Amino acid sequence: MTHSSTAPRTLAGTSLAVLTLSLLTACAAMAPAPSVALLEPANGATVGSTFKVRFGVKGMAVAPAGAIVADSGHNHLLINQMPVPQGQSVPFDDQHKHFGAGQTEAMITLPPGQYKLTSQFANGAHQSYGPAMSSSIQITVK
C-alpha cells in the first residue's frame, strides 16, 4: 500500500520540476538581448556647444573599469567614429571618450558642426562588445 501512495507524489514532484524548468526556459528566451542607447540628446537634435549625454544600457550591468566581470562594462562615447569591433580595445584619444568610473551621463563640449555620436559598451579592460553593443545618433552643435 505504501508504494501506491508514493507513486502519485513522485509523479507530481517530477511534473512540478518539469513545469518549473519549462517556465524558466521560456522566461530566458523572452529576455531581451543586451543593448545600449543614447538617451540624450535625441537623434537629430540641435544642441549648444556644451550639452548632456545620457547613456542607456539594458541586459548588462554598468561597472567601473578594472576587473573583467561577465555581463558588465562601462560606456564610451565615440565622436564621428564607427563602432569598435568586438574584442578590440577602445582607443584613448579625443574621438573616443571613456567613462571608466561607471558614469551613465556626462557633459560634453564640442565646437559647432554636424556630429555622429556613438555609444559603445566595453568590458572592464576597455575591450569592445562590438557593434551589437553600440548605438549612434546624429546631432548638430550650434
N, C-alpha and C positions, 0 to 999 in steps of 0.2 A: 504493500500500500504506500509506503514511503516513496517508491520510485514514481508512482503516478502523480503524486503531488509535487515532486521536484521537477519533473519534466516541463510542466507548464511555466514554472518560474524561470527555468533556464532558457526556455524558448522566448519568454517575454524579455529577459535580460539581453539576449542576443539581438532581438528585434529592436530594442531601445538603442543598443550600441550601433547597429547598422543605420538606424534613423539619424542618430546624432552625427555620425560620420558623414552621411549624405548631406545633412544641413550645413556642416562645416565646409564641405567641399563646394556646395552651392554658394555659400557666402564668399568664399575665397575667389570663386570665378566671377562674382559680381563686383568685387572690389575694383575701383578704377585704377588704371595704370598710373604710376607716378608721373607728375607733370610740374612744370613751372610756368609762371606768367608774370608779366609786368603789369601790376595792378594800377600803377600811377607813374607817369601821366598816361592818359588814354591814347590809343593809337590815333594818329592824325592830329594830335593836339599842337597848339602853338603855345610856347611857354617863354617865360623870361629867362635871362641868362643863368640865374640860379633857380633851381626847381627841385622838387622832391621826387625821388624814385622809390617806389614801394614794390617789393618782391612778394610773390605768392608761390608757395610750394605745397603740393599735395602728394601724399603717399610716401614721403620721406621726412626725416627729422632734420631740422636746421641745427647745426652744432658748430662750435669754433673749429678752425683749422688745427691740425696737430695729428691726433690719432686717427687712423682709418677705422671707422666703425660702419658695419653693414647698414645699408639703407639710411645713411645720413650724409650730410655735407654742408657746404656753405655757398653763398651767392657770389656771382661775378657779374659785372656789367661790361659788356663789350660795346665799343663805340665804333660804328662803321666797320665791323668785322663779322666774318662768318662764324658759326658755332665751331667750337674746338672739337676735333674728332675724339671719340671715346678712348680713354686711356692716356691721352696726351695731356701734358701739363699746361695749364692756362698761363700764358706769358705774363711777366711782370713788366708792364710798360703803360704809357699814357692811354692806350686804347683798350686796356684790359684792367678794369678797376676791381680790386679784391676786397671782399667783406669778410675777412677771416675771423672776426670776432663773433660771427653768427648774426650780424645785423640783417634786419628784414626791411629797412628803409634807410635812406641817406639823402643828403642834399648834394646836388651835383651842379657844377658851374661849367658851362660851355660857351664859346663865342657864337655869335649869330650864324645861322645856317641850317641846312637840312641834315638830319641825322637818322641813322638806323641804330636803335638801341636793342641789344640782345641780352636777355637774362640767361646766364649759363651756370648750371649747378655742377659742383665738383666735390670730390671726397676731401678728407682731411689733409691729404698731401697735394691738393690742387690739381688732381688728375680728373679731367672732364668725364662726365657721364654721357657725353656726346650730344648730337643734335636732338635726340629724343627728350633730353632734359634741358632744352633751351626754348626760348620764345622771343620773337622780335616784334618791335613796333617801329613806326616812322613818326618823327616829330620835327617841328620847326622851332628853332630858338630865335627869338627876336633880339 
